[in-house]
Amino acid sequence: MEFSPDIHQPVPQLATKETAPLRADYPCIEHLEAGNIAPWLVERLDQLLVRAKTERAGMNLAKCVTLATASIGAVCYATSPLAPIGALVAGLGYAWSVVQDMTDSHCFAPIPFVRGNFLEFLAAMGDSEARAEWFAGSNEIVDLMNHLAPLERSEFVMLRQYTSTLTDFLTGVEAGKRFYAYRWLLDNFTTYRGAFPTVEQLCKHLAQVAPDPRINHAQVTLIQQQSQLPQPKLPEPKFVELPQPKFIELPSSSQSEPTLVQNQAPDLKSVLTLPLHSRAIAIIDALTNSGFDIAKCIRDQITVIAGNQRGGKGTLMAILAILSKALEPNTKIHYFTAGDDVYPFACHRLVCRLSYPQLEGAKADALVAGDLYQYLREMDNANQNSYTDIILVIDEAVALSDYLSDEQKQWIIRFLFTRASKKGAQIFVVLHGKNLTSWVGTKNTAGFGDTFKSGATFIGCEATSKKLSPLKSISLATGRYFLADPDSFDKPVLGGEIGTIPDWLKTQVNPP
């Protein structure tokens, strides 16, 4: 008798023991592969939302219990020798919960149920208007996102904004590849900061991907059969306009194909031969064609460009000022700033720390703040529309305000939002901070918060970090701008996307 080997060898598993539990963290993947795409996406979003609520509840409970125990132990130290020990242990537990929360959310929140800037919260609690404004500006969805892992946080944002887009993407993917396609779209959404590849790129990539061997095809078939049952007639739905995603061109694997992230750049040599006025119009048209809606930047007479350090605030201010002067050659730019970090464009009047070389930094900045106050006083006394040919730039507005008295700061803010528009000047204010209260809305300026919100255009910017060495990183501007929420400069308003400055306008890289 001849020995016949078994030709049906068991198929080895693709998953390792470390990664096997990861798929169980998602809703049943067979439903996604069977075509129940929209319900699967909604279920995943609900799963992340419940997970974030659970994490937040556990964190707040840990803070409450440890803080209460430590307080009771500290007060009752004389009643029992164990009370101080209990207070010490509870205090260590409270410190650990705060540190753990700060590690996860990158936000210092020592008081249970209260997030955001701790000092701003304490300052707002002493004033009824500031307190109401603080609570009105809180965003529970953003708070919940802080309790998710970084990748889950990005996935949560993607699902909340682009469920319909993801459904369209995955509907055209064959069964067996949909979960992989979902993870690939999420990876691109995270890598390119909120942008998706095109449908053509998705199809081209999936053509090289085999169906997932871990899919239970028997369950997929059963789910598809159940989905074919007669459906009841639903009432005609009402449609609303959903946010449209951004699409990017992914880097090409071929060396012969150029990488294009934005539209074709204009011929800058030809543009430079045009007269100044025509040159400005050509640049504005090229920016618009590249997806940068520069018209949104100057919707009001006062434009506030805000954000964190090295986010690109001054860059946008310089672009707007240069183009405005090119369109109207008679325009005069009056530029006030703290420090000596001055953007290199021609100004009719420039007042900065370098204007007082004989004084050390803080004293020179104090004189610059005084010059700004006196300048605005002169503008207030001038006739109406006498400043129509002026662009006033107030850079480092928060730093300059710190050198003024409360009465002077209050007067400046009141003038800017009650009478300055009558003088005709276009005003750019550059703020370094996370929200409006970094400049207005505290102390004796608390009543101007709502006036400020309705009287100016707020533009936010986005920064990223670049690693220079294993122990050194720096912040860099991404070039992305948006109409910002005054209560949170890093959050765009609905439909407020301005765009990203195209590569053809970036002639210099700083730092190299």
Secondary structure, 3 states (H helix, E strand, C coil): CCCCCCCCCCCCCCCCCCCHHHHCCCCCHHHHHHCCHHHHHHHHHHHHHHHHHHHHHHHHHHHHHHHHHHHHHHHCCCCCCHHHHHHHHHHHHHHHHHHHHHHHHCCCCCCCCCCCCHHHHHHHHCCHHHHHHHHHHCCHHHHHHCCCCHHHHHHHHHHHHHHHHHHHHHHCCCCCCHHHHHHHHHHHHHHCCCEEECHHHHHHHHCCCCCCCCCCHHHHHHHHHHHCCCCCCCCCCCCCCCCCCEEECCCCCCCCCCCCCCCCCCCHHHHHCCCHHHHHHHHHHHHHHCCCCHHHHHCCCEEEEEECCCCCHHHHHHHHHHHHHHHCCCCEEEEECCCCCCCCCCCCEEECHHHCCCCCHHHHHHHHHHHHHHHHHHHHHCCCCCCCCEEEEECCHHHHHCCCCHHHHHHHHHHHCCCHHHHCCEEEEEEECCCHHHCCCCHHHHHHHHHHHHHCEEEEEEEEEEEEECCEEEEEEEEEEEEEECCEEEEEEEEEEEEECCHHHCCCCCCC
